[in-house]
Protein backbone atom coordinates (compact mmCIF):
# COMPACT_ATOMS: atom_id res chain seq x y z
CA UNK A 1 0.00 0.00 0.00
CA UNK A 2 1.21 3.51 -0.82
CA UNK A 3 0.58 6.61 1.26
CA UNK A 4 1.07 10.37 0.99
CA UNK A 5 0.41 12.61 3.99
CA UNK A 6 -0.03 16.37 4.03
CA UNK A 7 -0.44 18.73 6.95
CA UNK A 8 -2.44 21.93 6.79
CA UNK A 9 -2.66 24.47 9.61
CA UNK A 10 -5.78 26.61 9.85
CA UNK A 11 -5.47 29.90 11.71
CA UNK A 12 -9.19 30.57 12.02
CA UNK A 13 -9.69 32.64 8.88
CA UNK A 14 -13.06 32.06 7.18
CA UNK A 15 -11.32 31.62 3.81
CA UNK A 16 -9.36 28.66 5.15
CA UNK A 17 -12.47 26.87 6.35
CA UNK A 18 -14.19 27.60 3.02
CA UNK A 19 -11.23 25.96 1.30
CA UNK A 20 -11.55 22.78 3.39
CA UNK A 21 -15.28 22.75 2.62
CA UNK A 22 -14.44 23.17 -1.08
CA UNK A 23 -12.09 20.17 -0.82
CA UNK A 24 -14.83 18.11 0.85
CA UNK A 25 -17.28 19.03 -1.92
CA UNK A 26 -14.76 18.20 -4.66
CA UNK A 27 -14.05 14.78 -3.19
CA UNK A 28 -17.68 14.01 -2.36
CA UNK A 29 -18.86 13.94 -5.96
CA UNK A 30 -20.63 10.59 -5.64
CA UNK A 31 -21.69 10.62 -1.95
CA UNK A 32 -18.61 8.65 -1.02
CA UNK A 33 -17.54 10.64 2.06
CA UNK A 34 -18.43 10.14 5.72
CA UNK A 35 -17.86 12.68 8.49
CA UNK A 36 -18.00 16.40 9.03
CA UNK A 37 -16.52 19.19 6.93
CA UNK A 38 -13.18 19.21 8.76
CA UNK A 39 -12.91 15.53 9.69
CA UNK A 40 -13.91 12.99 7.09
CA UNK A 41 -13.04 9.83 5.19
CA UNK A 42 -13.59 9.54 1.43
CA UNK A 43 -13.14 7.02 -1.30
CA UNK A 44 -11.94 8.86 -4.39
CA UNK A 45 -11.27 6.61 -7.34
CA UNK A 46 -9.14 3.79 -5.98
CA UNK A 47 -7.80 5.78 -3.03
CA UNK A 48 -8.84 6.33 0.56
CA UNK A 49 -8.55 9.91 1.85
CA UNK A 50 -8.67 10.78 5.54
CA UNK A 51 -8.79 14.29 7.04
CA UNK A 52 -7.93 14.08 10.71
CA UNK A 53 -7.61 17.13 12.98
CA UNK A 54 -5.03 16.86 15.71
CA UNK A 55 -3.81 19.02 18.57
CA UNK A 56 -0.24 20.23 18.32
CA UNK A 57 1.67 20.56 21.55
CA UNK A 58 1.87 24.31 22.03
CA UNK A 59 4.83 26.12 23.47
CA UNK A 60 3.53 28.21 26.34
CA UNK A 61 5.04 31.63 26.86
CA UNK A 62 3.55 33.95 29.48
CA UNK A 63 4.96 36.97 27.65
CA UNK A 64 3.61 36.18 24.20
CA UNK A 65 0.11 34.80 23.59
CA UNK A 66 -0.07 31.90 21.18
CA UNK A 67 -2.60 32.00 18.34
CA UNK A 68 -5.18 29.23 18.30
CA UNK A 69 -4.61 27.00 15.29
CA UNK A 70 -6.12 23.78 13.99
CA UNK A 71 -3.78 21.28 12.37
CA UNK A 72 -5.25 18.73 9.99
CA UNK A 73 -3.45 15.69 8.61
CA UNK A 74 -4.59 14.60 5.16
CA UNK A 75 -3.69 10.99 4.43
CA UNK A 76 -4.07 9.54 0.92
CA UNK A 77 -3.72 5.75 0.68
CA UNK A 78 -4.08 3.26 -2.15
CA UNK A 79 -2.80 0.08 -3.76
CA UNK A 80 -1.47 1.78 -6.91
CA UNK A 81 1.24 4.42 -6.65
CA UNK A 82 -0.07 6.31 -9.68
CA UNK A 83 -3.58 6.65 -8.20
CA UNK A 84 -2.17 7.92 -4.90
CA UNK A 85 0.04 10.49 -6.66
CA UNK A 86 -2.79 11.70 -8.91
CA UNK A 87 -5.15 12.10 -5.95
CA UNK A 88 -2.46 13.83 -3.87
CA UNK A 89 -1.84 16.26 -6.74
CA UNK A 90 -5.56 16.97 -7.04
CA UNK A 91 -5.88 17.70 -3.31
CA UNK A 92 -2.73 19.84 -3.30
CA UNK A 93 -3.99 21.93 -6.22
CA UNK A 94 -7.40 22.53 -4.60
CA UNK A 95 -5.84 23.68 -1.33
CA UNK A 96 -3.14 25.83 -2.97
CA UNK A 97 -5.71 27.50 -5.26
CA UNK A 98 -7.39 29.04 -2.23
CA UNK A 99 -4.23 29.93 -0.35
CA UNK A 100 -3.94 27.23 2.31
CA UNK A 101 -0.37 26.32 3.22
CA UNK A 102 0.22 22.62 2.52
CA UNK A 103 3.19 20.75 3.98
CA UNK A 104 4.25 17.29 2.82
CA UNK A 105 4.65 15.06 5.89
CA UNK A 106 5.36 11.66 4.31
C-alpha positions in Angstrom: 0.0 0.0 0.0 1.2 3.5 -0.8 0.6 6.6 1.3 1.1 10.4 1.0 0.4 12.6 4.0 0.0 16.4 4.0 -0.4 18.7 7.0 -2.4 21.9 6.8 -2.7 24.5 9.6 -5.8 26.6 9.9 -5.5 29.9 11.7 -9.2 30.6 12.0 -9.7 32.6 8.9 -13.1 32.1 7.2 -11.3 31.6 3.8 -9.4 28.7 5.2 -12.5 26.9 6.4 -14.2 27.6 3.0 -11.2 26.0 1.3 -11.5 22.8 3.4 -15.3 22.7 2.6 -14.4 23.2 -1.1 -12.1 20.2 -0.8 -14.8 18.1 0.8 -17.3 19.0 -1.9 -14.8 18.2 -4.7 -14.0 14.8 -3.2 -17.7 14.0 -2.4 -18.9 13.9 -6.0 -20.6 10.6 -5.6 -21.7 10.6 -2.0 -18.6 8.6 -1.0 -17.5 10.6 2.1 -18.4 10.1 5.7 -17.9 12.7 8.5 -18.0 16.4 9.0 -16.5 19.2 6.9 -13.2 19.2 8.8 -12.9 15.5 9.7 -13.9 13.0 7.1 -13.0 9.8 5.2 -13.6 9.5 1.4 -13.1 7.0 -1.3 -11.9 8.9 -4.4 -11.3 6.6 -7.3 -9.1 3.8 -6.0 -7.8 5.8 -3.0 -8.8 6.3 0.6 -8.6 9.9 1.9 -8.7 10.8 5.5 -8.8 14.3 7.0 -7.9 14.1 10.7 -7.6 17.1 13.0 -5.0 16.9 15.7 -3.8 19.0 18.6 -0.2 20.2 18.3 1.7 20.6 21.6 1.9 24.3 22.0 4.8 26.1 23.5 3.5 28.2 26.3 5.0 31.6 26.9 3.5 33.9 29.5 5.0 37.0 27.7 3.6 36.2 24.2 0.1 34.8 23.6 -0.1 31.9 21.2 -2.6 32.0 18.3 -5.2 29.2 18.3 -4.6 27.0 15.3 -6.1 23.8 14.0 -3.8 21.3 12.4 -5.2 18.7 10.0 -3.4 15.7 8.6 -4.6 14.6 5.2 -3.7 11.0 4.4 -4.1 9.5 0.9 -3.7 5.7 0.7 -4.1 3.3 -2.1 -2.8 0.1 -3.8 -1.5 1.8 -6.9 1.2 4.4 -6.6 -0.1 6.3 -9.7 -3.6 6.7 -8.2 -2.2 7.9 -4.9 0.0 10.5 -6.7 -2.8 11.7 -8.9 -5.2 12.1 -6.0 -2.5 13.8 -3.9 -1.8 16.3 -6.7 -5.6 17.0 -7.0 -5.9 17.7 -3.3 -2.7 19.8 -3.3 -4.0 21.9 -6.2 -7.4 22.5 -4.6 -5.8 23.7 -1.3 -3.1 25.8 -3.0 -5.7 27.5 -5.3 -7.4 29.0 -2.2 -4.2 29.9 -0.3 -3.9 27.2 2.3 -0.4 26.3 3.2 0.2 22.6 2.5 3.2 20.8 4.0 4.3 17.3 2.8 4.7 15.1 5.9 5.4 11.7 4.3 
